[in-house]
Amino acid sequence: MSLTYTEVEHVARLARLRLSPDELEQMRGQLSDILDYIAMLQEVDVSGIPTTAQVTGLVSVIRPDLVTGQLTPEDALANAPDKQDGMFRVKAVFEQ
């Protein structure tokens, strides 16, 4: 399917692309080739192939959560720059 210069110009305008005449002509050829390839793919008989959403096996790459212990309040506050009554002390967010 060969696109016209005007069609490519219209698509470029919709995509808000400012293309020179040379770029429009180059794009016309490339887009026409892409559409020709899609037309060729549409001719392939896929009637015997089930619809597929995932072509590879689903494998979780995330390790399972394991409880490995917990920090004591003293350990958690050990490097805190400011603490008070067993809690982190932070700068006030509101002036009140």
N, C-alpha and C positions, 0 to 999 in steps of 0.2 A: 504494500500500500504506500503510495508515494504522496506525501503531504505537500501542500502548496506553500509557497512563501508566505502568503496571507494567513494561512492556518497557524504556521509556526510563529508568526508575528503576534497573532491573537493569544496563543498559549503563553508566549513570553510576557505579554502585557498582563495576563491573568496572574502570572507568577511574579509580577513586578520586577522583571529582569530588563535591564537596558542593554540591548545587544546591538552591535554594529551590523551593517548589511552582510559583511563577511561572516560574522558569527551566526547570524540568522541562517545563512545558506549552509554553513557547516552543521548547524543544529537540525536543519531540514533533512539533510542526508542521514544523520545519526538517528533521529527519531523515526524516520521512514524505515531504516534497517531494523530498529527495535520492533516496530509494528509488524514488519514482515516475518520476523522470528516468532512473534506471538501467534500470528496466523498459522505458521507452520506447526507450532505446538498444539493448536486447537484441532488439527487434523489427526492427532494421535488417538487411537481407539483405547479408551480407558474404561469401557463398560464393564469389564470383568474385575476391575480393581476396586476394593472397598475404600470408602472415604477414610482418610487418615488424618489425625490431628498431630500425632507424634510418631516420627519414623524411627527413632532410636529408643532403646529401653530406658525407662525412667530410673535413674540412679540418684539417690540422695548423696550429695557431696558434703553435707553438713553432718558433723559427728553428733551422736546423741549427748544430751546434757547429762553430766555426771556430778553428783554432789561430792565435793572433795574436801569439805571442811568450811569453816567460817571464821571470820575475824572476830576477835574480842573487841569490845568498844575501845579498849586502850590501844590495841593494834591499829584500829581504824583511825583513831585520832592522833596517832604517833607523829605524823608529819604535818598535821594541820597547823597553819600559821597562827590561828587564833581559835581557842576553844573555851567553853564555859559550861560548867555543870554536866560534863559528859556529852556535849553536843558541839558541832561546828558552829563557830560564830562568824557571821558574814556581815558585810556592810548593808545598812538599811536600804531597801529598794525605794520605799516611800519616805517622805520627809516627816511624817507624823510620828 
